[in-house]
Amino acid sequence: MSTAMNFSTKSFTPRPPDKGAFPLDHFGECSAFKERFMECLRHSGYESAACRQHAMAYLECRMDRRVQLMANEPLEKLGFKDLINEKSEEKPEK
Amino acid sequence: VVPGETALAFYKAKNPTDKPIIGISTYNVIPFEAGQYFNKIQCFCFEEQRLNPQEEVDMPVFFYIDPDFVEDPKMAKVDLITLSYTFFEAKEGQKLPLPGYK
């Protein structure tokens, strides 16, 4: 599919996700978090960076379920390191 | 979305029939050349997912754009990347060309 002189470009083949697949949230246990996230996006003109707090809350919800919807992973490793530091500054008692 | 920053996106799927459906999805990135920079941390794809009759579910994708994206001169004019998913109905014995996963 690619021409002969393509040494420097990476070719595109569909790749599986790093951490595997999300089980489906059949019971909508985290739908409220998703709604808050979507609300935030709408208000911010769909700027992803503005809503990272909500994204983090949604993923935390998935991890906290009795039937886990997402494997427990430290949030710093998911790109939320800066938000964690903010959070621990706000709530020193937790 | 800022390259290098993790981001969350949602799709919604509905099974409008009266029978449970088992589906499996694969994805596509447009423009084609941007695909190499698209990194999925977690998504609902490549694994069979069951949707019960009339069920509607949210399907999240957690991803980031490789920060090398900003260094690539070919990507200079790209300010819109479209991610699309296609759902296939899983049939017994059917082998989709999936990337050796699971």
N, CA and C atoms of all chains as a GROMACS GRO file, in nm:
protein
  588
    1MET      N    1   0.083  -0.121   0.000
    1MET     CA    2   0.000   0.000   0.000
    1MET      C    3   0.087   0.126   0.000
    2SER      N    4   0.199   0.122   0.072
    2SER     CA    5   0.282   0.243   0.072
    2SER      C    6   0.384   0.234  -0.040
    3THR      N    7   0.433   0.350  -0.082
    3THR     CA    8   0.531   0.351  -0.191
    3THR      C    9   0.667   0.309  -0.139
    4ALA      N   10   0.761   0.286  -0.227
    4ALA     CA   11   0.890   0.229  -0.188
    4ALA      C   12   0.969   0.318  -0.094
    5MET      N   13   0.965   0.450  -0.113
    5MET     CA   14   1.053   0.539  -0.037
    5MET      C   15   0.992   0.590   0.092
    6ASN      N   16   0.951   0.496   0.179
    6ASN     CA   17   0.882   0.540   0.301
    6ASN      C   18   0.960   0.510   0.426
    7PHE      N   19   1.090   0.517   0.421
    7PHE     CA   20   1.172   0.471   0.533
    7PHE      C   21   1.144   0.546   0.662
    8SER      N   22   1.117   0.674   0.653
    8SER     CA   23   1.105   0.751   0.776
    8SER      C   24   0.966   0.753   0.836
    9THR      N   25   0.865   0.725   0.756
    9THR     CA   26   0.730   0.734   0.815
    9THR      C   27   0.690   0.601   0.877
   10LYS      N   28   0.616   0.613   0.987
   10LYS     CA   29   0.562   0.492   1.048
   10LYS      C   30   0.436   0.455   0.969
   11SER      N   31   0.416   0.330   0.945
   11SER     CA   32   0.294   0.293   0.871
   11SER      C   33   0.180   0.274   0.971
   12PHE      N   34   0.061   0.292   0.926
   12PHE     CA   35  -0.054   0.285   1.015
   12PHE      C   36  -0.121   0.149   1.009
   13THR      N   37  -0.113   0.077   1.119
   13THR     CA   38  -0.196  -0.043   1.132
   13THR      C   39  -0.276  -0.025   1.261
   14PRO      N   40  -0.400  -0.067   1.263
   14PRO     CA   41  -0.480  -0.049   1.385
   14PRO      C   42  -0.409  -0.116   1.502
   15ARG      N   43  -0.398  -0.045   1.611
   15ARG     CA   44  -0.331  -0.102   1.726
   15ARG      C   45  -0.429  -0.124   1.840
   16PRO      N   46  -0.408  -0.229   1.917
   16PRO     CA   47  -0.496  -0.247   2.033
   16PRO      C   48  -0.464  -0.141   2.138
   17PRO      N   49  -0.561  -0.112   2.225
   17PRO     CA   50  -0.536  -0.008   2.327
   17PRO      C   51  -0.434  -0.056   2.430
   18ASP      N   52  -0.359   0.039   2.485
   18ASP     CA   53  -0.252   0.006   2.580
   18ASP      C   54  -0.302  -0.077   2.697
   19LYS      N   55  -0.415  -0.035   2.752
   19LYS     CA   56  -0.462  -0.102   2.872
   19LYS      C   57  -0.583  -0.190   2.845
   20GLY      N   58  -0.602  -0.228   2.722
   20GLY     CA   59  -0.709  -0.321   2.692
   20GLY      C   60  -0.843  -0.252   2.676
   21ALA      N   61  -0.947  -0.334   2.682
   21ALA     CA   62  -1.079  -0.280   2.653
   21ALA      C   63  -1.154  -0.243   2.780
   22PHE      N   64  -1.237  -0.141   2.770
   22PHE     CA   65  -1.328  -0.104   2.878
   22PHE      C   66  -1.446  -0.200   2.875
   23PRO      N   67  -1.479  -0.262   2.990
   23PRO     CA   68  -1.608  -0.333   2.990
   23PRO      C   69  -1.720  -0.231   2.975
   24LEU      N   70  -1.832  -0.273   2.918
   24LEU     CA   71  -1.943  -0.180   2.901
   24LEU      C   72  -2.009  -0.150   3.035
   25ASP      N   73  -2.051  -0.028   3.050
   25ASP     CA   74  -2.122   0.016   3.171
   25ASP      C   75  -2.270  -0.007   3.148
   26HIS      N   76  -2.310  -0.136   3.152
   26HIS     CA   77  -2.448  -0.172   3.117
   26HIS      C   78  -2.551  -0.104   3.205
   27PHE      N   79  -2.518  -0.083   3.331
   27PHE     CA   80  -2.617  -0.026   3.423
   27PHE      C   81  -2.602   0.125   3.438
   28GLY      N   82  -2.517   0.181   3.358
   28GLY     CA   83  -2.502   0.327   3.362
   28GLY      C   84  -2.456   0.378   3.496
   29GLU      N   85  -2.371   0.299   3.563
   29GLU     CA   86  -2.328   0.339   3.698
   29GLU      C   87  -2.248   0.468   3.697
   30CYS      N   88  -2.181   0.493   3.588
   30CYS     CA   89  -2.100   0.614   3.582
   30CYS      C   90  -2.157   0.718   3.488
   31SER      N   91  -2.283   0.700   3.452
   31SER     CA   92  -2.343   0.794   3.357
   31SER      C   93  -2.348   0.936   3.409
   32ALA      N   94  -2.372   0.950   3.540
   32ALA     CA   95  -2.379   1.086   3.596
   32ALA      C   96  -2.246   1.159   3.577
   33PHE      N   97  -2.138   1.086   3.598
   33PHE     CA   98  -2.006   1.147   3.580
   33PHE      C   99  -1.983   1.184   3.434
   34LYS      N  100  -2.030   1.095   3.347
   34LYS     CA  101  -2.016   1.121   3.205
   34LYS      C  102  -2.095   1.245   3.167
   35GLU      N  103  -2.216   1.259   3.223
   35GLU     CA  104  -2.300   1.375   3.192
   35GLU      C  105  -2.233   1.504   3.235
   36ARG      N  106  -2.173   1.501   3.355
   36ARG     CA  107  -2.105   1.621   3.404
   36ARG      C  108  -1.990   1.658   3.312
   37PHE      N  109  -1.919   1.554   3.266
   37PHE     CA  110  -1.807   1.577   3.175
   37PHE      C  111  -1.858   1.640   3.045
   38MET      N  112  -1.964   1.584   2.989
   38MET     CA  113  -2.018   1.635   2.862
   38MET      C  114  -2.070   1.778   2.878
   39GLU      N  115  -2.133   1.807   2.992
   39GLU     CA  116  -2.179   1.943   3.022
   39GLU      C  117  -2.062   2.039   3.018
   40CYS      N  118  -1.955   1.996   3.085
   40CYS     CA  119  -1.835   2.079   3.090
   40CYS      C  120  -1.782   2.108   2.950
   41LEU      N  121  -1.778   2.003   2.868
   41LEU     CA  122  -1.729   2.020   2.732
   41LEU      C  123  -1.813   2.120   2.655
   42ARG      N  124  -1.945   2.108   2.670
   42ARG     CA  125  -2.035   2.198   2.598
   42ARG      C  126  -2.009   2.343   2.640
   43HIS      N  127  -1.989   2.362   2.770
   43HIS     CA  128  -1.969   2.498   2.819
   43HIS      C  129  -1.834   2.556   2.782
   44SER      N  130  -1.737   2.467   2.764
   44SER     CA  131  -1.603   2.517   2.737
   44SER      C  132  -1.573   2.523   2.588
   45GLY      N  133  -1.674   2.503   2.506
   45GLY     CA  134  -1.650   2.502   2.361
   45GLY      C  135  -1.570   2.378   2.321
   46TYR      N  136  -1.595   2.269   2.389
   46TYR     CA  137  -1.531   2.141   2.356
   46TYR      C  138  -1.379   2.144   2.368
   47GLU      N  139  -1.334   2.216   2.468
   47GLU     CA  140  -1.191   2.217   2.492
   47GLU      C  141  -1.158   2.110   2.596
   48SER      N  142  -1.088   2.008   2.551
   48SER     CA  143  -1.062   1.892   2.636
   48SER      C  144  -0.988   1.928   2.765
   49ALA      N  145  -0.891   2.017   2.754
   49ALA     CA  146  -0.807   2.051   2.869
   49ALA      C  147  -0.889   2.112   2.982
   50ALA      N  148  -0.996   2.182   2.948
   50ALA     CA  149  -1.076   2.249   3.050
   50ALA      C  150  -1.154   2.150   3.136
   51CYS      N  151  -1.170   2.030   3.086
   51CYS     CA  152  -1.259   1.936   3.154
   51CYS      C  153  -1.186   1.814   3.209
   52ARG      N  154  -1.059   1.826   3.227
   52ARG     CA  155  -0.983   1.709   3.271
   52ARG      C  156  -1.021   1.664   3.411
   53GLN      N  157  -1.062   1.757   3.494
   53GLN     CA  158  -1.106   1.720   3.629
   53GLN      C  159  -1.224   1.624   3.620
   54HIS      N  160  -1.318   1.655   3.530
   54HIS     CA  161  -1.435   1.571   3.512
   54HIS      C  162  -1.400   1.438   3.450
   55ALA      N  163  -1.304   1.440   3.358
   55ALA     CA  164  -1.260   1.314   3.296
   55ALA      C  165  -1.200   1.224   3.403
   56MET      N  166  -1.122   1.286   3.491
   56MET     CA  167  -1.058   1.210   3.599
   56MET      C  168  -1.164   1.152   3.691
   57ALA      N  169  -1.267   1.231   3.724
   57ALA     CA  170  -1.375   1.183   3.810
   57ALA      C  171  -1.447   1.065   3.745
   58TYR      N  172  -1.468   1.071   3.616
   58TYR     CA  173  -1.535   0.962   3.545
   58TYR      C  174  -1.453   0.833   3.555
   59LEU      N  175  -1.322   0.846   3.532
   59LEU     CA  176  -1.238   0.727   3.537
   59LEU      C  177  -1.229   0.671   3.679
   60GLU      N  178  -1.228   0.760   3.776
   60GLU     CA  179  -1.227   0.716   3.916
   60GLU      C  180  -1.354   0.638   3.946
   61CYS      N  181  -1.466   0.686   3.893
   61CYS     CA  182  -1.593   0.617   3.912
   61CYS      C  183  -1.582   0.475   3.858
   62ARG      N  184  -1.528   0.460   3.741
   62ARG     CA  185  -1.513   0.327   3.681
   62ARG      C  186  -1.428   0.238   3.768
   63MET      N  187  -1.324   0.292   3.826
   63MET     CA  188  -1.234   0.211   3.908
   63MET      C  189  -1.298   0.172   4.040
   64ASP      N  190  -1.387   0.259   4.091
   64ASP     CA  191  -1.446   0.236   4.222
   64ASP      C  192  -1.564   0.139   4.224
   65ARG      N  193  -1.612   0.100   4.110
   65ARG     CA  194  -1.730   0.013   4.108
   65ARG      C  195  -1.698  -0.121   4.172
   66ARG      N  196  -1.802  -0.180   4.231
   66ARG     CA  197  -1.788  -0.313   4.289
   66ARG      C  198  -1.744  -0.411   4.181
   67VAL      N  199  -1.811  -0.404   4.068
   67VAL     CA  200  -1.764  -0.481   3.952
   67VAL      C  201  -1.682  -0.383   3.870
   68GLN      N  202  -1.554  -0.393   3.879
   68GLN     CA  203  -1.470  -0.289   3.821
   68GLN      C  204  -1.491  -0.267   3.673
   69LEU      N  205  -1.510  -0.140   3.639
   69LEU     CA  206  -1.526  -0.105   3.499
   69LEU      C  207  -1.395  -0.055   3.442
   70MET      N  208  -1.297  -0.049   3.531
   70MET     CA  209  -1.165  -0.009   3.484
   70MET      C  210  -1.066  -0.054   3.591
   71ALA      N  211  -0.957  -0.112   3.547
   71ALA     CA  212  -0.857  -0.161   3.641
   71ALA      C  213  -0.800  -0.044   3.720
   72ASN      N  214  -0.780  -0.067   3.850
   72ASN     CA  215  -0.725   0.039   3.934
   72ASN      C  216  -0.585   0.077   3.890
   73GLU      N  217  -0.568   0.205   3.865
   73GLU     CA  218  -0.440   0.250   3.815
   73GLU      C  219  -0.417   0.385   3.880
   74PRO      N  220  -0.299   0.412   3.930
   74PRO     CA  221  -0.277   0.545   3.988
   74PRO      C  222  -0.304   0.653   3.885
   75LEU      N  223  -0.380   0.753   3.923
   75LEU     CA  224  -0.423   0.854   3.828
   75LEU      C  225  -0.306   0.933   3.769
   76GLU      N  226  -0.195   0.936   3.844
   76GLU     CA  227  -0.080   1.008   3.788
   76GLU      C  228  -0.034   0.942   3.659
   77LYS      N  229  -0.049   0.808   3.654
   77LYS     CA  230  -0.002   0.735   3.536
   77LYS      C  231  -0.094   0.754   3.417
   78LEU      N  232  -0.212   0.811   3.441
   78LEU     CA  233  -0.307   0.830   3.333
   78LEU      C  234  -0.305   0.974   3.286
   79GLY      N  235  -0.202   1.045   3.320
   79GLY     CA  236  -0.188   1.182   3.271
   79GLY      C  237  -0.256   1.286   3.357
   80PHE      N  238  -0.290   1.252   3.482
   80PHE     CA  239  -0.360   1.348   3.567
   80PHE      C  240  -0.274   1.393   3.684
   81LYS      N  241  -0.144   1.381   3.670
   81LYS     CA  242  -0.054   1.412   3.781
   81LYS      C  243  -0.075   1.551   3.838
   82ASP      N  244  -0.088   1.650   3.750
   82ASP     CA  245  -0.102   1.788   3.798
   82ASP      C  246  -0.233   1.808   3.875
   83LEU      N  247  -0.338   1.738   3.834
   83LEU     CA  248  -0.467   1.752   3.901
   83LEU      C  249  -0.466   1.687   4.038
   84ILE      N  250  -0.389   1.580   4.052
   84ILE     CA  251  -0.382   1.511   4.181
   84ILE      C  252  -0.320   1.604   4.284
   85ASN      N  253  -0.214   1.672   4.244
   85ASN     CA  254  -0.144   1.762   4.337
   85ASN      C  255  -0.236   1.874   4.383
   86GLU      N  256  -0.316   1.923   4.288
   86GLU     CA  257  -0.413   2.028   4.324
   86GLU      C  258  -0.512   1.975   4.425
   87LYS      N  259  -0.559   1.854   4.398
   87LYS     CA  260  -0.663   1.793   4.483
   87LYS      C  261  -0.613   1.772   4.625
   88SER      N  262  -0.489   1.727   4.636
   88SER     CA  263  -0.440   1.700   4.772
   88SER      C  264  -0.410   1.828   4.847
   89GLU      N  265  -0.389   1.936   4.773
   89GLU     CA  266  -0.370   2.066   4.840
   89GLU      C  267  -0.501   2.115   4.895
   90GLU      N  268  -0.609   2.090   4.819
   90GLU     CA  269  -0.742   2.137   4.861
   90GLU      C  270  -0.794   2.060   4.980
   91LYS      N  271  -0.768   1.929   4.982
   91LYS     CA  272  -0.828   1.846   5.089
   91LYS      C  273  -0.719   1.780   5.171
   92PRO      N  274  -0.658   1.850   5.260
   92PRO     CA  275  -0.548   1.792   5.336
   92PRO      C  276  -0.593   1.682   5.431
   93GLU      N  277  -0.724   1.683   5.469
   93GLU     CA  278  -0.767   1.584   5.568
   93GLU      C  279  -0.791   1.447   5.505
   94LYS      N  280  -0.801   1.441   5.371
   94LYS     CA  281  -0.836   1.311   5.306
   94LYS      C  282  -0.715   1.221   5.289
   95VAL      N  283  -0.808   1.939   2.185
   95VAL     CA  284  -0.721   1.839   2.249
   95VAL      C  285  -0.577   1.881   2.228
   96VAL      N  286  -0.500   1.878   2.334
   96VAL     CA  287  -0.359   1.917   2.324
   96VAL      C  288  -0.272   1.791   2.311
   97PRO      N  289  -0.183   1.785   2.211
   97PRO     CA  290  -0.097   1.667   2.198
   97PRO      C  291  -0.022   1.640   2.328
   98GLY      N  292  -0.018   1.515   2.369
   98GLY     CA  293   0.051   1.480   2.492
   98GLY      C  294  -0.039   1.476   2.613
   99GLU      N  295  -0.156   1.536   2.604
   99GLU     CA  296  -0.248   1.539   2.718
   99GLU      C  297  -0.351   1.429   2.700
  100THR      N  298  -0.381   1.357   2.809
  100THR     CA  299  -0.480   1.250   2.795
  100THR      C  300  -0.619   1.312   2.783
  101ALA      N  301  -0.702   1.247   2.704
  101ALA     CA  302  -0.836   1.300   2.680
  101ALA      C  303  -0.937   1.187   2.675
  102LEU      N  304  -1.061   1.226   2.700
  102LEU     CA  305  -1.170   1.128   2.706
  102LEU      C  306  -1.273   1.166   2.601
  103ALA      N  307  -1.326   1.066   2.532
  103ALA     CA  308  -1.433   1.092   2.436
  103ALA      C  309  -1.538   0.984   2.452
  104PHE      N  310  -1.662   1.016   2.417
  104PHE     CA  311  -1.770   0.919   2.431
  104PHE      C  312  -1.844   0.897   2.301
  105TYR      N  313  -1.875   0.773   2.277
  105TYR     CA  314  -1.967   0.738   2.169
  105TYR      C  315  -2.086   0.670   2.236
  106LYS      N  316  -2.193   0.662   2.163
  106LYS     CA  317  -2.310   0.595   2.218
  106LYS      C  318  -2.352   0.490   2.117
  107ALA      N  319  -2.389   0.373   2.168
  107ALA     CA  320  -2.436   0.269   2.077
  107ALA      C  321  -2.571   0.220   2.124
  108LYS      N  322  -2.657   0.189   2.030
  108LYS     CA  323  -2.788   0.136   2.068
  108LYS      C  324  -2.819   0.014   1.985
  109ASN      N  325  -2.876  -0.084   2.050
  109ASN     CA  326  -2.925  -0.202   1.981
  109ASN      C  327  -3.075  -0.186   1.962
  110PRO      N  328  -3.121  -0.151   1.842
  110PRO     CA  329  -3.263  -0.123   1.822
  110PRO      C  330  -3.347  -0.249   1.800
  111THR      N  331  -3.280  -0.365   1.804
  111THR     CA  332  -3.356  -0.487   1.773
  111THR      C  333  -3.407  -0.552   1.901
  112ASP      N  334  -3.482  -0.662   1.883
  112ASP     CA  335  -3.537  -0.734   1.998
  112ASP      C  336  -3.450  -0.851   2.039
  113LYS      N  337  -3.332  -0.858   1.980
  113LYS     CA  338  -3.244  -0.971   2.016
  113LYS      C  339  -3.112  -0.915   2.065
  114PRO      N  340  -3.047  -0.985   2.159
  114PRO     CA  341  -2.914  -0.937   2.196
  114PRO      C  342  -2.820  -0.948   2.077
  115ILE      N  343  -2.733  -0.850   2.069
  115ILE     CA  344  -2.635  -0.853   1.959
  115ILE      C  345  -2.496  -0.851   2.019
  116ILE      N  346  -2.410  -0.931   1.961
  116ILE     CA  347  -2.270  -0.923   2.003
  116ILE      C  348  -2.193  -0.856   1.892
  117GLY      N  349  -2.131  -0.747   1.925
  117GLY     CA  350  -2.062  -0.671   1.823
  117GLY      C  351  -1.915  -0.657   1.856
  118ILE      N  352  -1.842  -0.625   1.755
  118ILE     CA  353  -1.699  -0.603   1.774
  118ILE      C  354  -1.665  -0.485   1.684
  119SER      N  355  -1.582  -0.396   1.735
  119SER     CA  356  -1.560  -0.275   1.656
  119SER      C  357  -1.414  -0.257   1.623
  120THR      N  358  -1.393  -0.185   1.515
  120THR     CA  359  -1.259  -0.146   1.481
  120THR      C  360  -1.263   0.004   1.450
  121TYR      N  361  -1.146   0.065   1.443
  121TYR     CA  362  -1.149   0.209   1.431
  121TYR      C  363  -1.074   0.258   1.308
  122ASN      N  364  -1.094   0.384   1.281
  122ASN     CA  365  -1.025   0.446   1.169
  122ASN      C  366  -0.992   0.590   1.208
  123VAL      N  367  -0.880   0.639   1.161
  123VAL     CA  368  -0.843   0.777   1.190
  123VAL      C  369  -0.825   0.852   1.059
  124ILE      N  370  -0.889   0.970   1.055
  124ILE     CA  371  -0.871   1.053   0.936
  124ILE      C  372  -0.817   1.188   0.981
  125PRO      N  373  -0.716   1.248   0.919
  125PRO     CA  374  -0.644   1.198   0.802
  125PRO      C  375  -0.559   1.076   0.835
  126PHE      N  376  -0.541   0.994   0.737
  126PHE     CA  377  -0.469   0.868   0.750
  126PHE      C  378  -0.335   0.884   0.820
  127GLU      N  379  -0.261   0.986   0.783
  127GLU     CA  380  -0.126   1.003   0.837
  127GLU      C  381  -0.126   1.040   0.985
  128ALA      N  382  -0.238   1.090   1.034
  128ALA     CA  383  -0.244   1.125   1.176
  128ALA      C  384  -0.259   1.001   1.263
  129GLY      N  385  -0.299   0.890   1.200
  129GLY     CA  386  -0.325   0.768   1.275
  129GLY      C  387  -0.206   0.720   1.356
  130GLN      N  388  -0.086   0.738   1.304
  130GLN     CA  389   0.034   0.693   1.375
  130GLN      C  390   0.054   0.767   1.506
  131TYR      N  391  -0.008   0.886   1.520
  131TYR     CA  392   0.009   0.965   1.642
  131TYR      C  393  -0.103   0.943   1.742
  132PHE      N  394  -0.200   0.863   1.700
  132PHE     CA  395  -0.317   0.843   1.785
  132PHE      C  396  -0.294   0.724   1.875
  133ASN      N  397  -0.285   0.748   2.004
  133ASN     CA  398  -0.259   0.641   2.100
  133ASN      C  399  -0.378   0.617   2.190
  134LYS      N  400  -0.426   0.495   2.188
  134LYS     CA  401  -0.541   0.464   2.273
  134LYS      C  402  -0.491   0.403   2.402
  135ILE      N  403  -0.532   0.459   2.513
  135ILE     CA  404  -0.496   0.399   2.640
  135ILE      C  405  -0.597   0.290   2.671
  136GLN      N  406  -0.724   0.324   2.654
  136GLN     CA  407  -0.827   0.223   2.675
  136GLN      C  408  -0.949   0.260   2.593
  137CYS      N  409  -1.013   0.159   2.539
  137CYS     CA  410  -1.135   0.186   2.465
  137CYS      C  411  -1.221   0.060   2.466
  138PHE      N  412  -1.327   0.064   2.392
  138PHE     CA  413  -1.421  -0.049   2.393
  138PHE      C  414  -1.400  -0.138   2.272
  139CYS      N  415  -1.297  -0.108   2.196
  139CYS     CA  416  -1.284  -0.174   2.065
  139CYS      C  417  -1.208  -0.306   2.071
  140PHE      N  418  -1.217  -0.377   1.963
  140PHE     CA  419  -1.147  -0.502   1.941
  140PHE      C  420  -1.191  -0.617   2.029
  141GLU      N  421  -1.281  -0.592   2.121
  141GLU     CA  422  -1.331  -0.704   2.200
  141GLU      C  423  -1.479  -0.714   2.177
  142GLU      N  424  -1.530  -0.835   2.185
  142GLU     CA  425  -1.674  -0.852   2.166
  142GLU      C  426  -1.749  -0.783   2.278
  143GLN      N  427  -1.849  -0.708   2.241
  143GLN     CA  428  -1.931  -0.640   2.340
  143GLN      C  429  -2.075  -0.681   2.315
  144ARG      N  430  -2.144  -0.712   2.420
  144ARG     CA  431  -2.282  -0.756   2.405
  144ARG      C  432  -2.378  -0.643   2.437
  145LEU      N  433  -2.473  -0.622   2.347
  145LEU     CA  434  -2.578  -0.525   2.371
  145LEU      C  435  -2.711  -0.597   2.375
  146ASN      N  436  -2.782  -0.581   2.486
  146ASN     CA  437  -2.911  -0.648   2.498
  146ASN      C  438  -3.017  -0.576   2.415
  147PRO      N  439  -3.134  -0.640   2.394
  147PRO     CA  440  -3.238  -0.574   2.313
  147PRO      C  441  -3.269  -0.435   2.366
  148GLN      N  442  -3.273  -0.340   2.277
  148GLN     CA  443  -3.307  -0.200   2.308
  148GLN      C  444  -3.204  -0.132   2.400
  149GLU      N  445  -3.096  -0.197   2.427
  149GLU     CA  446  -3.000  -0.136   2.518
  149GLU      C  447  -2.921  -0.025   2.450
  150GLU      N  448  -2.894   0.078   2.530
  150GLU     CA  449  -2.812   0.187   2.480
  150GLU      C  450  -2.699   0.206   2.580
  151VAL      N  451  -2.575   0.208   2.534
  151VAL     CA  452  -2.464   0.229   2.626
  151VAL      C  453  -2.370   0.336   2.578
  152ASP      N  454  -2.302   0.396   2.675
  152ASP     CA  455  -2.196   0.491   2.642
  152ASP      C  456  -2.067   0.414   2.622
  153MET      N  457  -1.994   0.451   2.522
  153MET     CA  458  -1.869   0.381   2.494
  153MET      C  459  -1.755   0.480   2.499
  154PRO      N  460  -1.673   0.470   2.601
  154PRO     CA  461  -1.566   0.568   2.616
  154PRO      C  462  -1.437   0.529   2.546
  155VAL      N  463  -1.362   0.630   2.509
  155VAL     CA  464  -1.228   0.609   2.456
  155VAL      C  465  -1.135   0.704   2.532
  156PHE      N  466  -1.031   0.650   2.587
  156PHE     CA  467  -0.934   0.729   2.663
  156PHE      C  468  -0.805   0.726   2.583
  157PHE      N  469  -0.759   0.842   2.541
  157PHE     CA  470  -0.649   0.845   2.444
  157PHE      C  471  -0.559   0.965   2.463
  158TYR      N  472  -0.452   0.970   2.384
  158TYR     CA  473  -0.376   1.094   2.373
  158TYR      C  474  -0.311   1.099   2.236
  159ILE      N  475  -0.281   1.219   2.194
  159ILE     CA  476  -0.210   1.238   2.067
  159ILE      C  477  -0.063   1.246   2.100
  160ASP      N  478   0.017   1.166   2.035
  160ASP     CA  479   0.162   1.165   2.056
  160ASP      C  480   0.217   1.307   2.041
  161PRO      N  481   0.294   1.354   2.139
  161PRO     CA  482   0.347   1.491   2.128
  161PRO      C  483   0.438   1.512   2.007
  162ASP      N  484   0.491   1.403   1.949
  162ASP     CA  485   0.570   1.418   1.826
  162ASP      C  486   0.489   1.474   1.712
  163PHE      N  487   0.360   1.471   1.727
  163PHE     CA  488   0.269   1.525   1.626
  163PHE      C  489   0.304   1.669   1.590
  164VAL      N  490   0.344   1.747   1.692
  164VAL     CA  491   0.372   1.888   1.663
  164VAL      C  492   0.504   1.907   1.589
  165GLU      N  493   0.588   1.804   1.590
  165GLU     CA  494   0.717   1.814   1.523
  165GLU      C  495   0.708   1.775   1.376
  166ASP      N  496   0.604   1.706   1.340
  166ASP     CA  497   0.593   1.652   1.205
  166ASP      C  498   0.542   1.759   1.108
  167PRO      N  499   0.627   1.799   1.011
  167PRO     CA  500   0.585   1.905   0.919
  167PRO      C  501   0.462   1.867   0.838
  168LYS      N  502   0.443   1.737   0.818
  168LYS     CA  503   0.325   1.694   0.739
  168LYS      C  504   0.196   1.720   0.816
  169MET      N  505   0.208   1.736   0.947
  169MET     CA  506   0.087   1.754   1.029
  169MET      C  507   0.057   1.902   1.054
  170ALA      N  508   0.141   1.987   0.998
  170ALA     CA  509   0.127   2.131   1.028
  170ALA      C  510  -0.011   2.186   0.996
  171LYS      N  511  -0.071   2.135   0.888
  171LYS     CA  512  -0.201   2.189   0.849
  171LYS      C  513  -0.318   2.111   0.909
  172VAL      N  514  -0.284   2.010   0.987
  172VAL     CA  515  -0.392   1.927   1.041
  172VAL      C  516  -0.441   1.984   1.172
  173ASP      N  517  -0.564   2.036   1.173
  173ASP     CA  518  -0.617   2.080   1.302
  173ASP      C  519  -0.744   2.003   1.339
  174LEU      N  520  -0.780   1.909   1.257
  174LEU     CA  521  -0.896   1.826   1.288
  174LEU      C  522  -0.864   1.681   1.260
  175ILE      N  523  -0.874   1.601   1.363
  175ILE     CA  524  -0.854   1.457   1.346
  175ILE      C  525  -0.986   1.390   1.380
  176THR      N  526  -1.030   1.304   1.292
  176THR     CA  527  -1.158   1.239   1.315
  176THR      C  528  -1.136   1.091   1.344
  177LEU      N  529  -1.191   1.049   1.455
  177LEU     CA  530  -1.183   0.909   1.494
  177LEU      C  531  -1.320   0.847   1.472
  178SER      N  532  -1.324   0.739   1.397
  178SER     CA  533  -1.454   0.676   1.377
  178SER      C  534  -1.445   0.528   1.410
  179TYR      N  535  -1.556   0.474   1.454
  179TYR     CA  536  -1.563   0.332   1.486
  179TYR      C  537  -1.669   0.267   1.401
  180THR      N  538  -1.641   0.146   1.358
  180THR     CA  539  -1.743   0.069   1.288
  180THR      C  540  -1.768  -0.057   1.367
  181PHE      N  541  -1.894  -0.085   1.392
  181PHE     CA  542  -1.932  -0.205   1.464
  181PHE      C  543  -1.972  -0.314   1.367
  182PHE      N  544  -1.915  -0.430   1.387
  182PHE     CA  545  -1.956  -0.545   1.308
  182PHE      C  546  -2.027  -0.641   1.400
  183GLU      N  547  -2.123  -0.714   1.347
  183GLU     CA  548  -2.186  -0.815   1.430
  183GLU      C  549  -2.094  -0.936   1.433
  184ALA      N  550  -2.063  -0.981   1.554
  184ALA     CA  551  -1.973  -1.094   1.566
  184ALA      C  552  -2.046  -1.220   1.524
  185LYS      N  553  -1.988  -1.294   1.434
  185LYS     CA  554  -2.050  -1.420   1.392
  185LYS      C  555  -1.955  -1.532   1.430
  186GLU      N  556  -2.013  -1.645   1.461
  186GLU     CA  557  -1.926  -1.756   1.502
  186GLU      C  558  -1.834  -1.795   1.388
  187GLY      N  559  -1.711  -1.816   1.424
  187GLY     CA  560  -1.615  -1.861   1.323
  187GLY      C  561  -1.565  -1.750   1.235
  188GLN      N  562  -1.620  -1.630   1.256
  188GLN     CA  563  -1.576  -1.522   1.170
  188GLN      C  564  -1.445  -1.467   1.225
  189LYS      N  565  -1.352  -1.441   1.137
  189LYS     CA  566  -1.226  -1.385   1.184
  189LYS      C  567  -1.206  -1.248   1.122
  190LEU      N  568  -1.215  -1.148   1.207
  190LEU     CA  569  -1.189  -1.013   1.157
  190LEU      C  570  -1.039  -0.990   1.156
  191PRO      N  571  -0.988  -0.907   1.067
  191PRO     CA  572  -0.842  -0.882   1.065
  191PRO      C  573  -0.801  -0.793   1.182
  192LEU      N  574  -0.800  -0.849   1.302
  192LEU     CA  575  -0.767  -0.773   1.421
  192LEU      C  576  -0.618  -0.786   1.452
  193PRO      N  577  -0.562  -0.685   1.518
  193PRO     CA  578  -0.417  -0.686   1.541
  193PRO      C  579  -0.373  -0.778   1.654
  194GLY      N  580  -0.379  -0.909   1.636
  194GLY     CA  581  -0.325  -1.006   1.731
  194GLY      C  582  -0.348  -0.972   1.877
  195TYR      N  583  -0.469  -0.931   1.912
  195TYR     CA  584  -0.500  -0.887   2.048
  195TYR      C  585  -0.596  -0.987   2.110
  196LYS      N  586  -0.574  -1.019   2.236
  196LYS     CA  587  -0.655  -1.119   2.310
  196LYS      C  588  -0.621  -1.258   2.258
   0.00000   0.00000   0.00000
